[in-house]
Amino acid sequence: MKKIYFASDQHFGAPTPELSLPREKKFVAWLDEVKEDAEAIFLLGDLFDFWFEYKMVVPKGFVRILGKLAEIRDSGIPIFFFVGNHDLWMNDYFETELNIPVYHDNKEFTFNGKTFLIGHGDGKGPGDKGYKRMKKVFTNPFSKWFFRWLHPDVGVRLAQYLSVKNKLISGDDDVKFLGEENEWLVLYAKRKLETKHYNYFIFGHRHLPMIIPVGKDSEYVNLGDWIGYFTYGVFDGEKFELQKFEK
């Protein structure tokens, strides 16, 4: 079979559009490479450091990324997008413009007899209560209605500032391994295994590339990021691996 690719946490636009541009070009080069043998491509959230869809407006920029995604999707390769904590205000733009389905929570998939639970990973597992409360505020329909009434020049600038400065809003922890017993996505995966078996739990959000066994024939995978690691996941039909894009 062809390969299935996974990537997460690109945070394009941060810290500035100018500094983000080389990473955007590198990601486009990766997309060009993997499209040659891709059965499907999964993007697991935080593709943008901030994204909000007004009724008639989307954030400026990211033309290379959006154009390449459109090209790949038009060629017939499925692309699946899971919103992260930085682009959780995504609605139907990807679906209507790019024909890319957008998921706001985990979703199960089966490939070649292997079961996957896939999502961004924010707000899952024990702890992280401050962010969980904040996420409820941000996803409340009234909050989105109120923000939409801000002029985009004001709203986007404010959101970009908070995205970088306020760790409670962003949901980002210090990027260091906390130990298997303290990694809340590991604990989340083990809890899910009590009721149903999955071969792979694929998440982003933590920005740390790691593969940790969580049960018999079951692994938790964090994809890392495209800020410092440039890592991605690939499933060839038999096994899952993390790889680094070096170009």
C-alpha positions as CSV (number, residue, x, y, z in Angstrom):
1,M,0.0,0.0,0.0
2,K,1.0,3.6,-0.3
3,K,2.0,5.5,2.9
4,I,-0.1,7.6,5.3
5,Y,1.5,10.8,6.6
6,F,0.9,12.8,9.7
7,A,2.2,16.2,10.7
8,S,1.3,18.7,13.4
9,D,2.1,22.0,15.1
10,Q,3.5,24.2,12.3
11,H,2.3,27.5,13.9
12,F,2.8,29.4,10.7
13,G,2.7,33.1,11.2
14,A,4.7,33.0,14.4
15,P,6.6,34.8,15.7
16,T,6.2,37.1,12.7
17,P,5.2,36.4,9.1
18,E,8.8,37.2,7.9
19,L,10.4,34.7,10.3
20,S,7.7,32.1,9.5
21,L,8.2,32.2,5.8
22,P,11.3,29.8,5.6
23,R,9.4,27.2,7.6
24,E,6.4,27.6,5.3
25,K,8.6,27.0,2.3
26,K,10.1,23.9,4.0
27,F,6.7,22.5,4.7
28,V,5.6,23.0,1.1
29,A,8.7,21.1,0.1
30,W,7.7,18.3,2.4
31,L,4.2,18.2,0.9
32,D,5.8,18.0,-2.5
33,E,7.8,15.0,-1.5
34,V,5.2,13.0,0.3
35,K,2.5,13.5,-2.3
36,E,4.4,11.1,-4.5
37,D,3.5,8.1,-2.5
38,A,0.8,9.3,-0.1
39,E,-2.4,7.4,0.4
40,A,-3.6,10.2,2.7
41,I,-2.2,13.1,4.7
42,F,-3.3,14.0,8.2
43,L,-2.7,17.5,9.7
44,L,-3.3,17.4,13.4
45,G,-3.8,21.1,14.3
46,D,-2.0,24.3,15.0
47,L,-1.1,24.6,11.3
48,F,-1.5,28.4,11.9
49,D,-0.5,30.2,15.1
50,F,-3.9,31.9,14.8
51,W,-6.9,31.4,12.6
52,F,-10.4,32.9,12.7
53,E,-13.0,32.7,10.0
54,Y,-15.3,35.7,9.6
55,K,-18.3,35.2,7.3
56,M,-16.4,36.9,4.4
57,V,-12.8,37.1,5.7
58,V,-10.0,34.7,6.6
59,P,-6.5,35.7,7.9
60,K,-4.1,37.2,5.4
61,G,-1.2,35.2,4.2
62,F,-0.3,31.5,3.9
63,V,-0.9,31.4,0.2
64,R,1.9,28.9,-0.5
65,I,0.4,26.5,2.1
66,L,-3.2,26.8,1.0
67,G,-2.3,26.6,-2.7
68,K,-0.2,23.4,-2.2
69,L,-3.0,21.8,-0.1
70,A,-5.5,22.6,-2.9
71,E,-3.2,21.1,-5.5
72,I,-2.7,17.9,-3.6
73,R,-6.4,17.5,-2.7
74,D,-7.4,18.2,-6.4
75,S,-5.1,15.4,-7.4
76,G,-7.3,13.0,-5.5
77,I,-5.2,12.5,-2.3
78,P,-7.3,12.8,0.8
79,I,-6.3,15.3,3.4
80,F,-7.8,15.4,6.9
81,F,-7.5,18.4,9.3
82,F,-7.9,18.4,13.1
83,V,-8.2,21.8,14.7
84,G,-5.7,22.6,17.5
85,N,-5.9,25.1,20.3
86,H,-4.4,27.8,18.1
87,D,-6.8,27.3,15.2
88,L,-9.9,26.1,17.1
89,W,-12.0,28.8,15.5
90,M,-11.8,27.1,12.1
91,N,-15.2,26.5,10.5
92,D,-16.0,25.4,7.0
93,Y,-13.4,27.3,4.9
94,F,-11.2,24.2,4.4
95,E,-14.2,22.1,3.6
96,T,-15.8,24.4,1.1
97,E,-12.7,25.9,-0.5
98,L,-10.3,22.9,-0.4
99,N,-12.6,19.9,0.1
100,I,-10.7,19.0,3.3
101,P,-12.8,17.7,6.1
102,V,-12.3,19.4,9.5
103,Y,-12.6,17.6,12.8
104,H,-13.0,19.3,16.2
105,D,-12.3,16.2,18.3
106,N,-10.6,12.8,18.1
107,K,-11.7,10.4,15.4
108,E,-11.1,6.7,14.8
109,F,-9.6,5.3,11.6
110,T,-8.6,1.8,10.5
111,F,-5.7,1.3,8.0
112,N,-4.7,-2.2,6.9
113,G,-6.2,-3.8,10.0
114,K,-4.5,-1.3,12.4
115,T,-6.8,1.0,14.5
116,F,-5.9,4.6,15.1
117,L,-7.2,7.3,17.4
118,I,-6.2,10.6,16.0
119,G,-6.6,14.2,17.3
120,H,-4.7,17.3,18.3
121,G,-4.5,16.3,21.9
122,D,-5.3,19.6,23.7
123,G,-7.4,19.3,26.8
124,K,-7.3,15.5,27.0
125,G,-6.4,13.5,30.0
126,P,-6.1,14.6,33.6
127,G,-5.0,18.0,34.7
128,D,-4.6,21.1,32.4
129,K,-7.7,22.4,34.1
130,G,-7.0,26.1,33.5
131,Y,-6.8,25.6,29.8
132,K,-9.9,23.4,29.8
133,R,-11.9,26.2,31.3
134,M,-10.4,28.7,28.9
135,K,-11.3,26.5,25.9
136,K,-14.9,26.3,27.0
137,V,-14.9,30.1,27.0
138,F,-13.4,30.3,23.5
139,T,-15.6,27.7,22.0
140,N,-18.8,29.3,23.4
141,P,-21.0,30.6,20.6
142,F,-21.3,34.0,22.3
143,S,-17.5,34.4,22.5
144,K,-17.2,33.7,18.8
145,W,-20.1,36.1,18.0
146,F,-18.5,38.8,20.1
147,F,-15.0,38.4,18.5
148,R,-16.5,38.5,15.1
149,W,-17.8,42.0,15.7
150,L,-14.2,43.2,16.2
151,H,-12.6,44.7,13.1
152,P,-10.2,42.0,11.7
153,D,-7.2,44.5,12.0
154,V,-8.0,44.7,15.8
155,G,-9.1,41.1,16.4
156,V,-6.4,39.3,14.6
157,R,-3.6,41.5,16.1
158,L,-5.0,41.0,19.6
159,A,-5.3,37.2,19.1
160,Q,-1.8,37.0,17.7
161,Y,-0.4,38.8,20.8
162,L,-2.3,36.6,23.2
163,S,-1.3,33.5,21.3
164,V,2.4,34.2,22.0
165,K,2.2,35.8,25.4
166,N,-0.5,34.0,27.3
167,K,0.4,30.4,27.9
168,L,-3.0,29.7,29.6
169,I,-4.7,30.7,26.4
170,S,-2.3,28.9,24.1
171,G,-2.4,25.7,26.3
172,D,1.3,25.2,25.7
173,D,3.3,23.6,28.4
174,D,7.1,23.8,28.8
175,V,8.5,21.7,26.0
176,K,10.2,19.0,28.1
177,F,9.5,15.4,28.7
178,L,7.6,15.1,32.0
179,G,8.1,11.3,32.5
180,E,5.7,8.7,31.4
181,E,3.8,8.8,34.6
182,N,3.2,12.6,34.2
183,E,2.6,12.8,30.4
184,W,-1.2,13.4,30.4
185,L,-1.7,12.1,26.9
186,V,0.0,8.9,27.9
187,L,-2.4,8.6,30.8
188,Y,-5.3,9.4,28.5
189,A,-4.3,6.7,26.0
190,K,-4.0,4.1,28.8
191,R,-7.5,5.1,30.1
192,K,-9.0,4.7,26.6
193,L,-7.5,1.2,26.3
194,E,-9.6,0.1,29.3
195,T,-12.7,0.2,27.1
196,K,-11.3,-0.3,23.5
197,H,-8.1,-1.4,21.9
198,Y,-6.2,0.9,19.5
199,N,-2.9,0.1,17.9
200,Y,-1.9,3.8,17.7
201,F,-2.8,7.0,19.5
202,I,-1.6,9.8,17.2
203,F,-1.5,13.3,18.7
204,G,0.3,16.7,18.5
205,H,0.2,19.6,20.8
206,R,3.1,18.6,23.1
207,H,5.7,19.6,20.5
208,L,7.9,16.7,21.5
209,P,8.5,13.8,19.1
210,M,8.0,10.5,21.0
211,I,6.7,7.0,20.7
212,I,5.7,5.3,24.0
213,P,4.2,1.8,24.4
214,V,1.0,2.1,26.4
215,G,-0.3,-1.5,26.2
216,K,-0.1,-4.7,24.3
217,D,0.5,-3.9,20.6
218,S,-0.5,-0.2,21.4
219,E,1.6,2.9,21.2
220,Y,1.2,6.6,21.9
221,V,2.8,8.9,19.3
222,N,3.4,12.6,19.6
223,L,4.4,14.0,16.2
224,G,6.7,16.8,17.5
225,D,6.5,20.2,15.6
226,W,7.7,22.2,12.6
227,I,9.5,24.8,14.7
228,G,12.5,23.0,16.1
229,Y,12.1,19.4,15.2
230,F,10.5,19.2,11.7
231,T,9.3,15.7,12.4
232,Y,6.4,13.8,11.0
233,G,4.8,10.4,11.2
234,V,4.5,7.8,8.4
235,F,2.6,4.5,8.4
236,D,3.6,2.1,5.6
237,G,0.8,-0.4,6.3
238,E,2.8,-2.5,8.7
239,K,4.6,-0.1,11.1
240,F,4.5,3.5,12.2
241,E,7.7,5.6,12.4
242,L,8.7,9.2,13.2
243,Q,11.0,10.8,10.7
244,K,12.6,14.2,10.3
245,F,12.5,16.3,7.2
246,E,16.0,17.4,6.5
247,K,15.8,19.4,3.3
